[in-house]
């Protein structure tokens, strides 16, 4: 259909450069129909604000320019695909009823009337006998792709034209009529538009329901995953209390703490669905509540010192949490007094330094373990997780343990 329309436009492209005669309205009565649009020169265009309506107006304009008549019109036998009537240079809303238009629209075959006063079938028509006083009338049938009559495209004049139309002009008028029908058939039918709209709305509704179900499923999976990690952490903690050797109990408690740290970060991410990155301080603050619960009753406080922050990738947040938890748990087990966690950045690279302080004096054992990166207190593990650098220890009071995390840029 689109190719046919392009071909028809190319056949009639010569019409675009043809000068048109002044289009003075033949009748200047105010229209009674609300479906028409009043133009600045008084012409009435009974069209609808649709792509086909605008295309029909352009083709009727071409007919005016091509044949030099003061009026032209396109009239359809039904309203299935757009405007019933497109008329330029005429204002006949008060002089003709719809039956009069239909008489013209149903005329089959190309029709040329040099002088309507000489034609019995037309002489009493309101178009001729009324205020317009039309005498010259030439119309080409509007046929669909199955050859069915759908209306006419006509040019009109109050002056008779004894010479009629040449064979070339008749072909030109039929070409314009074919272009108009191609535009009409290419336009979506109202019932098709309504059906497509209903189908689209139904598809959108189904998609929304699927997205809601998917979101619910993901939320349920998140909840179960966090509960599962919490259960494993609790089981390891209980196992550490069940008469184990001191070294084994310490290892079980450390493992439980690491799982707890990942579970807490997972909870933070669950509250920010779809987040690709989050602040390091938000991650660390999420660890402090469960850590305080584990050490409640000891009289010792654990707090995060005010200071810098840095955005980290969501995938790197568990690394940060495990390292921070290990340092804090180590200070609470082996240090004295209150414990403070501080976050330091250099503002240029993506290296982040975690610093944990307690109020105790430290010990030679802590210095030895940190320097050798042994596994007795988890320093070996956090060195690997942090990015390869060993933890630094400065005995006090206060005792300070710090480690640098090498994190990729947060996207």
N, C-alpha and C positions, 0 to 999 in steps of 0.2 A: 504493500500500500504506500509506504513512504517513497519507494522508487517511482511509482506511478505519479505521485504528487509532484516529485521533483521534475519529472519529464513534462508534466502539464505546465508547471511554472516556466520551464525553459521555452516551451512552445509559445507561451503568451508573454514572455519577458519584454518583447518589443512594445507592449502596451504601456510600460512604465514611463517611457520617455515621450509619450504622446501628450500634447497640451490639451487640457480639457476646457470646454466652454464654461462661462460663468454659470454657476448652479443656483439660479434664482428660484425660490420655492414657488410652485404654481398656486398653492393654496396656503394662506397664512393663519388659518384658524388655530386656536389653542387646542391641543389634543385633549381628548377626554380619557384616553387610556393611560394608566400608570405604568404600563410596560415599555413605553417609548422614552427616548432620551432627546431633549430639545438641544439642538446645536446652536452655535452663535449666529448662523445665518438663517435660522428658522426652520431648517430641515428636521424631520422626525426620523429617528432610527429606532425602530421597534425591535431591539435586540436584547439579549441577556449578557451579563458580564461573564462570558465564558470564552475560552480560546477559539471555539468555533464561531461564536457570535462576532468576535473581532475579525476573524478570517473572512466571514461572510461580508462584513462591511467593506473590507479591502477589495474583494472581488467585485462587489457592486460599484465601488468607486472606479475600478478598472473599466467596467462596462460603460460608465459615463464618459470616461476619457477616450475610450476607443471609438465610440459611435457619435460623440458630440451632441448627445441629447441632454435636455435639461433635467431628465428624471430617469431613474432606473429602480428596479425592485426585484427581489427574490421572494417567492411565496411558496410555502410548503403545505402539503396536505395534512400533515400531522406534526406534533410537537415532541416526537420521541427523542430527538437528538439535538435540540437547541431551539432557536427562535423560529416562530411561525412566519414572521414577515420581517424583511430588511428592505427599507425603502429610503432612497435619497432623492431630494428634490420634490417630494410629495408630502402632503399632510392631509390624509384622507380619513382620519379617525372619525370625523363627524359626517362624512359623506358616503361612506361605504360600510356595510356590515360584513361579517365573516363569510356569509354565503356568497357575497359578491366576489370576494377574494378567491374562494374555493372554485368558483366557475372558471377563473383564469388558471388557477394552479393545476386543474385537472385536464387542461387542453393538451392532448398528446401530439407529438411531432413538432418540428420546427415550424413556427407560424410567423408570417410577415404580412401586416396589414398596412398598405400604403395610405389609405384614408378610411378611418373607422366609420365615417358617415355613410360610406358606400357598402358596409357589411351588415347584413341583417342581424346576425348573431351578436353583434357588438354594439350596434348603434344605440340601443336602449340601456346599455350598461351604465351604472353611475359614474364609472371612470370617464365615459365619453359624454354622457348627457348631463353630468353634474358640473360642479364648479371647476374641476380640473380641465374639462374640455379637451380630452386627449383625442388626437386624430391619427397619429402614427404609433403603431404598436408592433414590436418584433419580440418574439419569445422563443427560447430554446428549452426543451424539456430537461428536467432534472431526474435522471434515472440512476437507481442504485446498481451494484455490481451484478444483480440478477435481472436487470432490465426493467424493473418495476418503476412506474411513474411515481415520483415523489413531489413534483411541483414544477415551477418554471422560473427561469431567469429572463427578465424582460427589460427592454429599453423603450421609453415613451417620450412623446413630444406633442404639444398642442398644434404643431404645424404638420400638415400632411407631407409625405415624402414620396412623390410619384415614382421616383426611380427605385424605391424599395431598398433592398440590400443586394450587393454583388455576391457571387458564390464565395469569394474570399471572406467577406464580412459575415456571411451565414456560418462559415466554418469557424470564424473567430468567436462568434457568439456561443456556438456549441462548445468550443474549447473552454470558454469561461464557465459555462454550465457544468462541464465535466470536472473542472477544477473545484468548483463549489461542492459537488457531490463527493469528491475525493476527500475534501476537508471534513465533510459531515460524517462520512463513514469512518474516518480515522479517529474522530472524537469519541471518547467513551460514552456509552449510553447511560442515562441516569440510573437505570436499574442495575447496570453493570457496576457503576460507581458505588452505589449503595451496597451491593453485594461484596465488592472488594473491600470497602470500608469495614463492613461487618466481619469479613474474614480476617482482616488485619487486626481489628480489635480483639477478636477471639484468639488469634495467635499471640498477641501481646499479653492477653490475660493468662494464657497457658504458660508463656515464658516467665511472667511474674510469679506464677504459682511454683514453677520449677525452681526459680531462684530462691524463693522463700523456703522451699523444702530443702534445697541444697544448703542454704545458710543455717537452717535448723540442724541439719545433719552434721555440718562442720562444727557448730557450737556444741552439739552433743559429743562429738569425737574429742574436742578440746577438753570438755569437762571430764570425760572418762580418762583421757590421757593424764591430766593433772592428778586426778584421784588415784590412778594407778601408780604414778611416781611417788605420791605421798604415802601410799600403802607400803611400797618397797622401802622407802626411807624409814618409816615407822618400824617395819620388821627388822631392819638392820640395827636400828637403835635399841630395840628390845633384845635382840641377840647379843648386843654388846654388854647389856646389863645382866645377862644370864650366866654369871659365874665364869666368864671367859678369862683367859690370861690377859694381863694388862696390855701387852703389845697387840694381841688380837683384838681386844675390845677397842683399842684406840683406832685400829684400822677400820673396824666396822663402823664406828662412830663417824670417822672421816668420810667414809663412803656414803653413809646416810646423809651427811651434811651436803655433800656434792649433789646428790640426787635432789635434796630439798631445795638447793639453790636453783637448779634447772627448773624445778616445778614452779618456784616463785616467779622466775622470769617468764615462764610460759603463761602464768596468770596475768602478768603485766601485758604481754602481747595479746592475750585474749581480749583485754579491754580496749585494744586498739586494732580491730580487724583490718587487714590489708595494709598495715603500716610497714613500710620498707625500712624504716629507721626510727630510732627513738633516742632520747637523751640518756647519757650514762648515769646522771644523778637519779633519774627515775628508776633505772634498773637497781641501783644500789639502795635506794630508799625502800624498794620492794623487799629487800633481804632483811632489813633491820627488825621488822615486826616478828617474823618467825624466830629470828635469832634471840630476841629479847624473851620470847616465850620459853625457849629452851633453857635460858639462864635466869628465869625469874626466881626470886627468893635469895639470890646471891648478893643482892645489894649493889651490884655493879651496873653501871650505865653504859650503853653503847649508842653512839650518836655519829651522824654524818656532819662534818664541819662545812660551813658555808664556803663557797668558792667557785671554782671554774666548772664548766660543763662542756661536753662534746657529744655530737651526734655519732651514733654507732649503727652499723647495719644490724638488722634484726637477727640475722644468722650468727653474728658475733656476740650478741648479748649474753648467751649462755657462757661463753668463754670468760667474759668480764665477771659474771656472777660467781662462777666456780672459784676464780682467783681471789675475789674479794671475800667470799665465804671462808676459804681456807686461811687467809690471813687473819680474819676476825676470830675464827674458832681457835686458831693457834694462840692468839693473844689472850683469849678468855681462859684457855686451858693452862697455859704456862706463864702468863703474865700476871700483873697485879693491878688492882684499882680499876678505874674507868677506862674504857677503850674508845678511841676516836678514829674514824675513817676519813681520809682526805683525798680529794681528787685533784691532780695537778696536770696541766697541759702546757706545752711550749708555745701554743698559738700558731705554729707554722706547720709542723709535721703532724702525722696522725698517730703519734706515740703518746700514750696516756700512762701516767704514773699513779699507782695506788699506794698510799702511805697509811699504815696502821700504827698507832701509838698506844702504849699502856703506861701506867705509872710505876711499873716495877723497874728494877736495876738491870734486867737482862741476865744472861749467863754465858759462860764459855761454851756450853753445849749448843746454845742457839747459834752462836757465831760459827761453830764448827759444822753444824748441820747445814746452815745456809750456804757456807762456803763450798762444801762438798756436794751440795745439791742432792743430799741423800733422801731416802724415802721415809725416814722416821717420822717427820712431821708434814709430809706432803710437799716439801719444797721442790723435789725432783719433778713431780707431776705439774705443779703450777709453772715451773720454768719452761716446760715443753708447751703448755697451753698458752702462756704469755707470749711466746715468740722466741725463746732461746736464751734470754739474759737471766743470769742468776739474781736472786733476791739480795738486797743490800740490808745489812743490819747495823744499827748504831745503838750500843747499850747506853742505858741511862742511869738514873731516871731523868726523863721518860725514855723508855726503849722504843725505838722506831724501826719498823721493817717496811721496806718499799720494794716494788718491782715494777718494771716498765712493760706495758703491753704494746705490742706492735700490731695495730689494727689497720686494715685497708680502709680507704676513704669510704664514707657513708654515701651511697648513691641516692 
